[in-house]
Amino acid sequence: MMTAEIHHSWSGVLLTDEPMARHTSWRVGGTADYFYQPTSIDDLSVFLRESDPSLPLTWLGLGSNMLVRDGGIRGIVIHLLSGMKNIELLDESLVRVEVGAASARVARFCANNNLSGAEFLAGIPGLFGGALSMNAGAFGGETWRIVDSVEMMDRHGNLIQRSVNDFTVDYRSVTGPENEWFVAANIRLTPGCSAESKSRLRDLLEKRNSSQPVGTANAGSVFKNPPADHAARLIDFCGLKGARIGGAVVSGKHANFIINKGNCSAADIEKLIQHVQRVVAEKTGVELQTEVHIIGEAAND
C-alpha cells in the first residue's frame, strides 16, 4: 500500500493496491488498484475531473452489503466513510443527508429533531448511500418511501439534481440514469415526538441485537426475501443452519446471515451462497436471489 505520488488539486487520500478486506464487513477481498477517500462532495468532484475517465468506479461505504472477490477490484474505489457525511435540517420536515452518513446516525438525527419516519434506518448496518442505492429496508420501512429528491454526480464530477421520478424503485432495487452516482438526498419526514422516536429506536435496536448475529464478521442479509416468505425460514427449513465451506458458515442465530469464522476467503463465501441457493431450490422450488452485491475478480489459481 502506498500513497500515489502525482500532481493534483484534490485534498483526499489516494492509495494504490489497497486490501479490500480492511474495508468490508466480511473481512475478505483482494486489492483495489486505486482507493480514494474524498473529504467532501466538492473534493470528489475535483478528483473525478482529474482522474482517468477510462478507469471504472466502484463506490464503497461500510462494505456491509458487499462481497469483494479474492482477485480484487480493477479501477478506482471511492470510499465514502471519511467524508461526505453531513446531515442538515432544511425545514421542519426536510433533511439533507450526504451518502457517507451512517444510516443509524441519520435515524438518531431525525429523532433528535422531532421527526418521525426514519427510525427503521437504525436497523440498516451501513451508510446512507448504500441504503439509497438498493432501497434498503428494515422493520417494515424502506429508504425510498422517505426520499424527496437526490443529488447525483457523473464520471466527470458534474453535480446533477434529480427527482424520484427519474428512478425505478422496487424491493431492494433502484434503477436510474447510467454513469451517475448518489452523493446526497433530501428525505421528507413527519413532525413527531422525539421521545417516542427515541423509544422506537431503542426497541428496534434491541430486536436487531436479539435476532441477528451482531458482533460477527458478516454482511447483513445475504438473500432477498421471496414474495410472501422469508429467506431465513426457507434456509432453516432446509436444515442449512451451520452449513460450512472453509471459513464461511451459515449463522445458527439467523439463517440469512453467513459468518466469516476466520481464515475465510471470498471464494468460500461465494461457494456457500451458491450451495444454499442450490439446496433451497431443490427442496422448495424457490430460487433465492442475492441481496449482497458480489463484485471484483476471482483469484488466479
C-alpha positions in Angstrom: 0.0 0.0 0.0 1.3 3.4 -0.9 0.1 7.0 -1.5 0.2 7.9 -5.1 2.9 10.5 -6.0 1.2 12.6 -8.6 0.4 16.3 -9.0 -3.2 17.0 -8.1 -5.5 19.7 -6.7 -7.8 17.4 -4.7 -7.5 17.1 -1.0 -8.5 13.5 -0.2 -6.3 10.4 0.2 -5.4 8.2 -2.8 -4.0 4.7 -2.1 -2.8 2.0 -4.5 -3.1 -1.7 -4.1 -5.3 -1.3 -1.1 -6.6 -4.6 0.5 -10.4 -4.6 0.4 -10.5 -7.0 3.4 -9.8 -3.9 5.5 -12.9 -2.2 4.3 -15.6 -4.9 4.1 -17.6 -6.3 7.0 -17.0 -9.8 5.8 -13.2 -9.0 6.2 -12.4 -10.6 2.8 -11.5 -9.4 -0.6 -8.4 -8.7 -2.8 -6.8 -5.4 -3.5 -8.2 -2.4 -5.3 -6.0 -0.8 -8.0 -6.8 2.7 -6.6 -8.7 3.6 -3.5 -9.8 7.2 -3.0 -11.1 8.8 0.2 -12.7 12.1 -0.6 -13.0 14.9 2.1 -16.2 16.3 0.7 -18.6 16.3 -2.3 -16.6 19.2 -3.9 -13.3 17.4 -3.4 -14.8 14.3 -5.0 -15.8 16.4 -8.0 -12.3 17.7 -8.4 -10.8 14.2 -8.1 -13.2 12.8 -10.8 -12.4 15.6 -13.2 -8.7 14.9 -12.8 -8.8 11.1 -12.9 -8.5 8.9 -15.9 -12.1 8.7 -17.3 -11.4 5.2 -18.7 -11.0 3.8 -15.2 -14.2 2.2 -13.8 -15.6 3.4 -10.5 -16.7 1.3 -7.6 -18.5 3.1 -4.7 -17.9 1.7 -1.1 -19.4 2.7 2.2 -19.1 0.3 5.2 -18.8 -2.6 2.9 -21.7 -4.3 4.8 -23.7 -5.5 1.8 -20.8 -6.4 -0.5 -18.7 -9.4 -1.3 -15.4 -8.5 -3.0 -13.8 -11.5 -4.7 -10.2 -12.5 -3.8 -8.8 -11.2 -7.1 -9.7 -7.6 -6.1 -11.2 -4.6 -8.0 -9.8 -3.0 -11.1 -10.1 0.7 -11.5 -10.9 3.2 -8.7 -12.8 2.5 -5.4 -14.4 5.6 -4.0 -14.6 5.2 -0.2 -17.2 7.4 1.4 -16.5 6.7 5.1 -14.0 9.5 5.7 -16.1 12.4 4.2 -19.4 13.3 2.7 -21.2 12.6 5.9 -23.1 15.9 6.7 -26.7 15.8 7.8 -28.7 19.1 7.8 -32.2 20.1 8.7 -33.5 22.2 5.8 -37.0 22.9 7.2 -39.4 21.4 9.8 -39.8 18.2 7.8 -37.0 18.0 5.3 -33.5 16.7 6.0 -30.5 16.7 3.6 -28.2 13.7 4.1 -24.9 13.0 2.4 -24.1 9.5 1.4 -21.2 9.0 3.8 -23.5 9.3 6.9 -24.2 6.1 8.7 -27.9 5.1 8.4 -28.1 4.7 12.2 -26.8 8.2 12.7 -29.5 9.5 10.3 -32.1 7.8 12.4 -30.8 9.4 15.6 -30.5 12.9 14.0 -34.2 12.7 12.8 -35.3 11.5 16.2 -33.4 14.3 18.0 -35.1 16.9 15.7 -38.7 15.6 16.5 -39.1 13.9 13.1 -40.8 10.5 12.7 -40.4 8.0 9.9 -36.7 7.3 9.7 -36.4 5.1 12.8 -36.1 1.9 10.6 -32.7 3.2 9.4 -31.2 2.2 12.7 -31.6 -1.4 11.6 -29.5 -1.0 8.5 -25.8 -1.7 9.1 -24.3 0.6 6.5 -24.1 4.1 5.2 -27.0 6.1 3.8 -25.5 5.9 0.3 -25.8 2.1 0.3 -29.4 2.4 1.6 -30.2 4.7 -1.3 -28.6 2.6 -4.0 -30.5 -0.6 -3.1 -33.7 0.8 -1.4 -32.5 -0.8 1.9 -35.2 -1.6 4.5 -35.7 -2.9 7.9 -38.6 -3.5 10.3 -41.2 -2.6 7.7 -39.6 0.6 6.5 -37.9 1.3 3.1 -35.5 4.1 2.2 -37.2 5.4 -0.9 -40.5 5.8 0.9 -39.0 8.9 2.5 -36.8 10.2 -0.4 -37.9 13.6 -1.7 -35.1 14.3 -4.2 -31.5 13.3 -4.8 -28.1 14.7 -5.8 -26.0 12.7 -8.3 -22.5 13.0 -9.7 -21.4 11.8 -13.1 -18.0 10.4 -14.1 -16.7 13.9 -14.9 -17.5 15.4 -11.5 -20.7 17.2 -12.5 -23.4 17.5 -9.9 -26.9 16.7 -11.0 -30.2 17.3 -9.2 -32.8 14.6 -9.8 -36.4 13.8 -8.6 -37.7 10.4 -7.5 -39.5 10.2 -10.9 -36.1 9.7 -12.6 -35.7 6.3 -10.9 -37.4 2.9 -11.0 -37.6 1.7 -7.4 -38.5 -1.9 -6.4 -37.8 -4.2 -3.4 -34.1 -3.9 -2.8 -33.5 -2.4 -6.2 -33.1 1.1 -7.6 -32.5 1.8 -11.3 -31.7 5.2 -12.6 -29.5 7.2 -15.1 -26.4 5.3 -16.1 -22.9 6.5 -15.0 -24.3 8.7 -12.2 -23.9 8.0 -8.5 -25.7 9.3 -5.4 -23.9 11.9 -3.3 -26.8 13.2 -1.2 -30.6 13.1 -0.8 -33.3 15.1 0.8 -35.7 13.0 2.9 -39.2 14.1 3.8 -40.4 13.1 7.3 -43.4 13.7 9.6 -43.1 16.0 12.6 -43.4 13.9 15.7 -42.3 13.4 19.2 -38.6 13.0 19.9 -39.2 10.8 23.0 -41.4 8.5 21.1 -38.9 8.2 18.2 -36.0 7.5 20.6 -38.1 4.8 22.3 -38.8 3.2 19.0 -35.2 3.4 18.1 -34.2 1.5 21.2 -36.9 -1.1 20.6 -35.7 -1.7 17.1 -32.1 -2.0 18.1 -32.9 -4.4 20.8 -34.9 -6.5 18.3 -32.0 -6.5 15.9 -29.4 -7.4 18.6 -31.6 -10.3 19.8 -32.3 -11.8 16.4 -29.2 -11.2 14.4 -25.5 -12.3 14.8 -24.3 -8.8 15.8 -20.6 -8.6 16.5 -19.6 -11.2 14.0 -17.9 -10.7 10.6 -21.0 -10.8 8.3 -22.5 -8.6 5.6 -26.1 -8.5 6.7 -28.9 -10.3 5.0 -27.4 -12.4 2.1 -30.6 -13.1 0.2 -33.7 -11.1 -0.7 -37.0 -12.3 0.8 -39.1 -14.1 -1.8 -42.7 -12.9 -2.2 -44.8 -13.7 0.9 -42.0 -15.6 2.6 -38.6 -15.2 4.3 -35.3 -16.4 3.1 -34.2 -17.3 6.6 -37.3 -19.5 7.1 -36.5 -21.4 3.8 -32.9 -21.8 4.7 -33.7 -23.1 8.1 -36.4 -25.4 6.8 -33.7 -27.0 4.5 -31.5 -27.7 7.5 -28.8 -25.4 6.4 -28.1 -23.5 9.7 -24.4 -24.3 10.5 -23.6 -25.3 6.9 -19.9 -24.6 6.3 -17.5 -24.2 3.4 -14.0 -23.4 4.5 -14.2 -20.5 7.0 -17.7 -19.5 5.9 -20.7 -20.6 8.0 -24.5 -20.1 7.8 -25.4 -18.5 11.1 -27.2 -20.6 13.7 -28.9 -17.4 15.0 -30.3 -16.1 11.8 -30.2 -18.3 8.7 -30.0 -15.4 6.2 -26.6 -14.5 7.5 -23.2 -16.0 6.6 -20.4 -15.5 9.0 -16.6 -15.4 8.5 -15.3 -17.7 11.2 -11.7 -16.9 10.4 -9.3 -17.9 7.7 -12.2 -17.4 5.3 -11.8 -16.4 1.6 -14.3 -14.6 -0.6 -14.4 -17.8 -2.6 -15.6 -19.8 0.5 -18.5 -17.3 1.0 -19.5 -17.4 -2.7 -19.4 -21.2 -2.8 -21.6 -21.3 0.3 -24.1 -18.8 -1.2 -24.3 -21.0 -4.3 -24.7 -24.1 -2.1 -27.6 -22.6 -0.2 -29.3 -21.5 -3.4 -29.0 -24.9 -4.9 -30.3 -26.8 -1.8 -33.2 -24.4 -1.3 -34.2 -24.6 -5.0 -34.0 -28.4 -4.9 -36.1 -28.8 -1.7 -38.6 -26.0 -2.0 -38.6 -24.9 -5.7 -37.7 -21.3 -4.6 -34.7 -19.7 -6.3 -33.2 -17.3 -3.8 -31.8 -14.1 -5.2 -28.8 -12.4 -3.5 -29.2 -9.1 -1.7 -25.5 -8.7 -1.3 -23.6 -7.4 -4.3 -20.8 -9.7 -5.5 -18.1 -7.7 -7.3 -14.5 -7.9 -8.4 -12.4 -10.6 -9.9 -11.8 -14.2 -8.8 -8.3 -15.0 -7.7 -5.9 -16.6 -10.2 -5.5 -20.3 -9.3 
